[in-house]
Amino acid sequence: RGRAYLTEDAGAPHGCFYRFTPVNRFGGRGSLHAGGQLDAVAVVGVSSDLSAVSTAGTRLRARWIRVPNPNPGPSGTPVREQVIALGATPIPKAEGVWTGHDGSIWLVPSRGGGPDAGDEEDVSAGLHAGQIWRYDPRSETLELVVVFAPGTPFDGPDNITVTPHGFALACTDGEDDQWLFGIDEAGGTFPFAANPAGDDEFAGATFSPDGDTLFVNVQGEPALTFAVFGPWRGRR
């Protein structure tokens, strides 16, 4: 529909999930500079932050709140503070976001420190080691696809990409092992690759336009980029 979506990794207060509707939709390169409307999501039924939802498969209605002043400048009220005051839903550690082939939007809160977190920026309503949500812009609903408990292998999901082959892939930035793992349509997860050399995280996974090659980076010294070739089609 010509909209752009954005997650916000911020603390005290947590960030939000935004959509930008350009004045000049589908106008090509540079057209976003013509301006548009910036909104933040409010998840109906969530009175605290998004980490309060803990059951995979939960679907909640989303509504959008217009940002009063999207360009507040250094002395103005930050955007997230503006919209949270109006009812937008804070999201702890909101990281990866990607458009699915069906038009859905996947987003990844990497963790929720729970109410007893030692760092003020990590305090949240619920305790988890990562959530993966899918927003459907047609039905205006958010579905919690996967939630990880602390200590599980795929803790700290970060970047995400949706493959052309019937599943999504997420990179982890967890406490110990670093994984590239898959998420199937039913919300099941499976290991795809691990970094055996250390605790440097995977990042920036994306497929080539023809779907035949997965590119993924490993942060560290030295930084690495891998190209992973199929066969992909028909595989789960």
C-alpha positions as a LaTeX table, in Angstrom:
\begin{tabular}{lrrr}
\hline
Residue & $x$ (\AA) & $y$ (\AA) & $z$ (\AA) \\
\hline
Arg1 & 0.00 & 0.00 & 0.00 \\
Gly2 & 2.99 & 2.29 & $-0.24$ \\
Arg3 & 3.57 & 2.59 & 3.50 \\
Ala4 & 6.83 & 2.25 & 5.42 \\
Tyr5 & 7.12 & 0.56 & 8.82 \\
Leu6 & 9.69 & 1.15 & 11.55 \\
Thr7 & 10.63 & $-0.42$ & 14.89 \\
Glu8 & 12.35 & 1.59 & 17.62 \\
Asp9 & 14.93 & 0.12 & 20.00 \\
Ala10 & 14.79 & 2.51 & 22.92 \\
Gly11 & 14.55 & 2.47 & 26.69 \\
Ala12 & 13.02 & 4.61 & 29.44 \\
Pro13 & 10.50 & 4.71 & 27.90 \\
His14 & 10.51 & 1.78 & 25.50 \\
Gly15 & 10.18 & 2.37 & 21.78 \\
Cys16 & 7.12 & 1.93 & 19.57 \\
Phe17 & 6.10 & 0.42 & 16.23 \\
Tyr18 & 5.43 & 3.07 & 13.57 \\
Arg19 & 3.98 & 3.34 & 10.10 \\
Phe20 & 4.59 & 6.21 & 7.68 \\
Thr21 & 2.00 & 6.96 & 5.00 \\
Pro22 & 3.60 & 9.14 & 2.30 \\
Val23 & 1.73 & 11.95 & 0.61 \\
Asn24 & 3.19 & 10.70 & $-2.68$ \\
Arg25 & 2.75 & 6.92 & $-2.51$ \\
Phe26 & 4.72 & 4.83 & $-5.02$ \\
Gly27 & 6.44 & 7.97 & $-6.24$ \\
Gly28 & 9.85 & 6.37 & $-6.56$ \\
Arg29 & 13.21 & 7.41 & $-5.24$ \\
Gly30 & 13.15 & 10.62 & $-3.21$ \\
Ser31 & 9.36 & 10.79 & $-2.99$ \\
Leu32 & 9.27 & 10.24 & 0.78 \\
His33 & 10.79 & 13.71 & 1.18 \\
Ala34 & 7.43 & 15.15 & 0.17 \\
Gly35 & 6.23 & 14.20 & 3.65 \\
Gly36 & 3.34 & 12.21 & 5.01 \\
Gln37 & 1.69 & 11.02 & 8.21 \\
Leu38 & 3.53 & 9.18 & 11.00 \\
Asp39 & 1.50 & 6.92 & 13.30 \\
Ala40 & 2.33 & 4.63 & 16.24 \\
Val41 & 0.50 & 1.42 & 17.06 \\
Ala42 & $-1.77$ & 0.98 & 20.06 \\
Val43 & $-2.55$ & $-2.68$ & 20.79 \\
Val44 & $-6.09$ & $-3.03$ & 22.08 \\
Gly45 & $-6.22$ & $-4.84$ & 25.42 \\
Val46 & $-2.60$ & $-4.13$ & 26.38 \\
Ser47 & $-2.47$ & $-1.53$ & 29.13 \\
Ser48 & 1.26 & $-1.77$ & 29.93 \\
Asp49 & 3.79 & $-2.83$ & 27.28 \\
Leu50 & 3.79 & $-5.56$ & 24.64 \\
Ser51 & 5.84 & $-7.98$ & 26.77 \\
Ala52 & 2.70 & $-8.52$ & 28.89 \\
Val53 & 1.39 & $-10.85$ & 26.17 \\
Ser54 & 2.88 & $-14.29$ & 26.81 \\
Thr55 & 0.83 & $-16.86$ & 24.88 \\
Ala56 & 1.84 & $-17.75$ & 21.32 \\
Gly57 & $-1.11$ & $-17.60$ & 18.94 \\
Thr58 & $-2.69$ & $-14.60$ & 20.69 \\
Arg59 & $-4.26$ & $-12.16$ & 18.21 \\
Leu60 & $-4.99$ & $-8.59$ & 19.20 \\
Arg61 & $-6.54$ & $-5.69$ & 17.36 \\
Ala62 & $-4.29$ & $-2.77$ & 16.46 \\
Arg63 & $-5.21$ & 0.86 & 16.04 \\
Trp64 & $-2.98$ & 3.73 & 14.99 \\
Ile65 & $-2.30$ & 6.99 & 16.80 \\
Arg66 & $-1.06$ & 9.97 & 14.85 \\
Val67 & 2.21 & 11.49 & 16.04 \\
Pro68 & 1.45 & 15.13 & 16.89 \\
Asn69 & 4.95 & 16.43 & 16.15 \\
Pro70 & 7.18 & 14.01 & 14.20 \\
Asn71 & 10.08 & 16.52 & 14.10 \\
Pro72 & 10.40 & 17.79 & 17.68 \\
Gly73 & 14.07 & 18.78 & 17.46 \\
Pro74 & 16.60 & 18.45 & 20.28 \\
Ser75 & 14.56 & 20.55 & 22.73 \\
Gly76 & 11.14 & 19.04 & 21.98 \\
Thr77 & 9.31 & 16.05 & 23.44 \\
Pro78 & 10.59 & 12.80 & 21.88 \\
Val79 & 8.18 & 11.14 & 19.47 \\
Arg80 & 7.71 & 8.01 & 21.60 \\
Glu81 & 6.88 & 10.08 & 24.67 \\
Gln82 & 4.28 & 12.00 & 22.67 \\
Val83 & 2.45 & 8.90 & 21.46 \\
Ile84 & 2.75 & 6.81 & 24.64 \\
Ala85 & 1.00 & 9.65 & 26.44 \\
Leu86 & $-1.80$ & 9.30 & 23.88 \\
Gly87 & $-2.12$ & 5.53 & 24.36 \\
Ala88 & 0.46 & 3.97 & 22.03 \\
Thr89 & 1.88 & 0.63 & 23.19 \\
Pro90 & 5.54 & 0.60 & 24.31 \\
Ile91 & 7.60 & $-2.34$ & 23.01 \\
Pro92 & 10.74 & $-3.39$ & 24.91 \\
Lys93 & 13.82 & $-3.80$ & 22.68 \\
Ala94 & 11.96 & $-3.56$ & 19.34 \\
Glu95 & 14.52 & $-4.68$ & 16.73 \\
Gly96 & 14.01 & $-6.48$ & 13.40 \\
Val97 & 11.15 & $-5.73$ & 11.00 \\
Trp98 & 10.43 & $-7.27$ & 7.58 \\
Thr99 & 7.63 & $-7.42$ & 5.02 \\
Gly100 & 6.24 & $-10.87$ & 4.29 \\
His101 & 5.28 & $-12.01$ & 0.80 \\
Asp102 & 1.61 & $-11.90$ & 1.78 \\
Gly103 & 1.87 & $-8.25$ & 2.83 \\
Ser104 & 2.18 & $-9.01$ & 6.56 \\
Ile105 & 4.79 & $-7.20$ & 8.66 \\
Trp106 & 7.02 & $-9.23$ & 11.00 \\
Leu107 & 8.60 & $-7.51$ & 14.01 \\
Val108 & 10.91 & $-8.75$ & 16.74 \\
Pro109 & 11.12 & $-7.55$ & 20.36 \\
Ser110 & 14.45 & $-9.09$ & 21.44 \\
Arg111 & 13.75 & $-9.36$ & 25.16 \\
Gly112 & 11.68 & $-8.22$ & 28.10 \\
Gly113 & 13.52 & $-7.93$ & 31.39 \\
Gly114 & 10.42 & $-8.28$ & 33.54 \\
Pro115 & 9.37 & $-6.09$ & 36.47 \\
Asp116 & 12.44 & $-7.03$ & 38.52 \\
Ala117 & 15.10 & $-6.23$ & 35.89 \\
Gly118 & 18.21 & $-4.68$ & 37.38 \\
Asp119 & 18.58 & $-2.03$ & 34.68 \\
Glu120 & 15.79 & 0.54 & 34.51 \\
Glu121 & 15.81 & 0.43 & 30.71 \\
Asp122 & 15.09 & $-3.33$ & 30.77 \\
Val123 & 12.12 & $-3.20$ & 33.15 \\
Ser124 & 8.98 & $-4.50$ & 31.43 \\
Ala125 & 5.60 & $-5.98$ & 32.26 \\
Gly126 & 6.57 & $-9.50$ & 31.23 \\
Leu127 & 9.76 & $-11.57$ & 31.26 \\
His128 & 10.81 & $-13.20$ & 28.00 \\
Ala129 & 13.91 & $-13.87$ & 25.90 \\
Gly130 & 12.37 & $-12.81$ & 22.61 \\
Gln131 & 9.05 & $-12.49$ & 20.81 \\
Ile132 & 8.18 & $-12.66$ & 17.12 \\
Trp133 & 5.00 & $-10.85$ & 16.07 \\
Arg134 & 3.18 & $-10.66$ & 12.73 \\
Tyr135 & 1.02 & $-7.67$ & 11.87 \\
Asp136 & $-1.72$ & $-8.07$ & 9.25 \\
Pro137 & $-2.53$ & $-4.65$ & 7.75 \\
Arg138 & $-5.74$ & $-5.96$ & 6.17 \\
Ser139 & $-7.37$ & $-7.14$ & 9.39 \\
Glu140 & $-5.44$ & $-4.64$ & 11.57 \\
Thr141 & $-4.37$ & $-7.41$ & 13.95 \\
Leu142 & $-1.15$ & $-8.43$ & 15.65 \\
Glu143 & $-0.39$ & $-12.11$ & 16.27 \\
Leu144 & 2.26 & $-13.40$ & 18.68 \\
Val145 & 3.86 & $-16.13$ & 16.55 \\
Val146 & 6.70 & $-17.22$ & 18.86 \\
Val147 & 7.78 & $-16.39$ & 22.40 \\
Phe148 & 11.01 & $-17.65$ & 24.00 \\
Ala149 & 11.51 & $-18.24$ & 27.69 \\
Pro150 & 14.83 & $-17.22$ & 29.25 \\
Gly151 & 17.48 & $-19.89$ & 28.78 \\
Thr152 & 16.07 & $-21.37$ & 25.58 \\
Pro153 & 18.46 & $-21.94$ & 22.65 \\
Phe154 & 17.14 & $-19.20$ & 20.36 \\
Asp155 & 17.08 & $-16.44$ & 22.98 \\
Gly156 & 17.60 & $-12.84$ & 21.87 \\
Pro157 & 16.16 & $-12.90$ & 18.33 \\
Asp158 & 17.13 & $-9.74$ & 16.49 \\
Asn159 & 17.10 & $-9.34$ & 12.70 \\
Ile160 & 14.46 & $-11.24$ & 10.74 \\
Thr161 & 13.82 & $-11.94$ & 7.06 \\
Val162 & 10.94 & $-13.71$ & 5.35 \\
Thr163 & 12.07 & $-16.23$ & 2.77 \\
Pro164 & 10.38 & $-16.97$ & $-0.54$ \\
His165 & 10.22 & $-20.62$ & 0.50 \\
Gly166 & 7.51 & $-20.77$ & 3.13 \\
Phe167 & 9.37 & $-19.86$ & 6.31 \\
Ala168 & 11.10 & $-16.95$ & 8.04 \\
Leu169 & 14.69 & $-16.77$ & 9.31 \\
Ala170 & 15.82 & $-14.85$ & 12.39 \\
Cys171 & 19.29 & $-14.00$ & 13.71 \\
Thr172 & 19.96 & $-14.22$ & 17.43 \\
Asp173 & 21.94 & $-11.94$ & 19.70 \\
Gly174 & 21.63 & $-14.09$ & 22.80 \\
Glu175 & 23.62 & $-14.62$ & 25.94 \\
Asp176 & 25.62 & $-17.64$ & 24.78 \\
Asp177 & 25.31 & $-19.46$ & 21.44 \\
Gln178 & 24.45 & $-17.50$ & 18.31 \\
Trp179 & 21.96 & $-18.98$ & 15.86 \\
Leu180 & 20.24 & $-18.43$ & 12.58 \\
Phe181 & 16.91 & $-20.21$ & 13.04 \\
Gly182 & 13.75 & $-20.78$ & 11.05 \\
Ile183 & 10.10 & $-20.11$ & 11.88 \\
Asp184 & 7.46 & $-22.08$ & 9.98 \\
Glu185 & 3.86 & $-21.09$ & 9.23 \\
Ala186 & 2.59 & $-22.87$ & 12.34 \\
Gly187 & 4.99 & $-21.00$ & 14.64 \\
Gly188 & 7.41 & $-23.90$ & 15.02 \\
Thr189 & 11.14 & $-23.17$ & 15.11 \\
Phe190 & 14.12 & $-25.11$ & 13.82 \\
Pro191 & 17.92 & $-24.56$ & 13.80 \\
Phe192 & 19.42 & $-23.49$ & 10.50 \\
Ala193 & 22.99 & $-22.43$ & 11.31 \\
Ala194 & 25.17 & $-21.72$ & 14.35 \\
Asn195 & 28.36 & $-19.76$ & 14.90 \\
Pro196 & 30.79 & $-22.32$ & 16.39 \\
Ala197 & 33.68 & $-19.85$ & 16.52 \\
Gly198 & 32.42 & $-17.66$ & 19.36 \\
Asp199 & 29.63 & $-15.40$ & 20.54 \\
Asp200 & 29.60 & $-12.95$ & 17.59 \\
Glu201 & 26.03 & $-12.48$ & 16.41 \\
Phe202 & 24.48 & $-13.07$ & 13.00 \\
Ala203 & 22.93 & $-9.97$ & 11.39 \\
Gly204 & 21.34 & $-8.68$ & 8.21 \\
Ala205 & 20.03 & $-11.93$ & 6.74 \\
Thr206 & 18.37 & $-11.38$ & 3.37 \\
Phe207 & 17.69 & $-13.33$ & 0.19 \\
Ser208 & 18.68 & $-12.41$ & $-3.35$ \\
Pro209 & 15.76 & $-11.29$ & $-5.55$ \\
Asp210 & 15.58 & $-14.70$ & $-7.23$ \\
Gly211 & 15.41 & $-16.45$ & $-3.86$ \\
Asp212 & 18.39 & $-18.71$ & $-4.58$ \\
Thr213 & 21.00 & $-17.15$ & $-2.28$ \\
Leu214 & 20.83 & $-16.20$ & 1.40 \\
Phe215 & 23.28 & $-13.50$ & 2.46 \\
Val216 & 24.05 & $-13.21$ & 6.16 \\
Asn217 & 26.71 & $-11.39$ & 8.18 \\
Val218 & 28.58 & $-12.28$ & 11.34 \\
Gln219 & 29.64 & $-9.32$ & 13.44 \\
Gly220 & 33.08 & $-9.42$ & 14.99 \\
Glu221 & 36.79 & $-9.10$ & 14.23 \\
Pro222 & 36.98 & $-9.72$ & 11.34 \\
Ala223 & 33.40 & $-9.17$ & 10.22 \\
Leu224 & 32.21 & $-11.81$ & 7.76 \\
Thr225 & 29.54 & $-12.10$ & 5.07 \\
Phe226 & 28.36 & $-15.52$ & 3.90 \\
Ala227 & 26.41 & $-16.48$ & 0.79 \\
Val228 & 24.36 & $-19.64$ & 1.38 \\
Phe229 & 23.15 & $-21.46$ & $-1.74$ \\
Gly230 & 20.14 & $-23.80$ & $-1.94$ \\
Pro231 & 18.52 & $-25.98$ & $-2.96$ \\
Trp232 & 15.70 & $-24.09$ & $-1.25$ \\
Arg233 & 12.51 & $-24.64$ & $-3.22$ \\
Gly234 & 10.17 & $-27.18$ & $-1.78$ \\
Arg235 & 12.26 & $-27.52$ & 1.40 \\
Arg236 & 10.93 & $-26.98$ & 4.91 \\
\hline
\end{tabular}
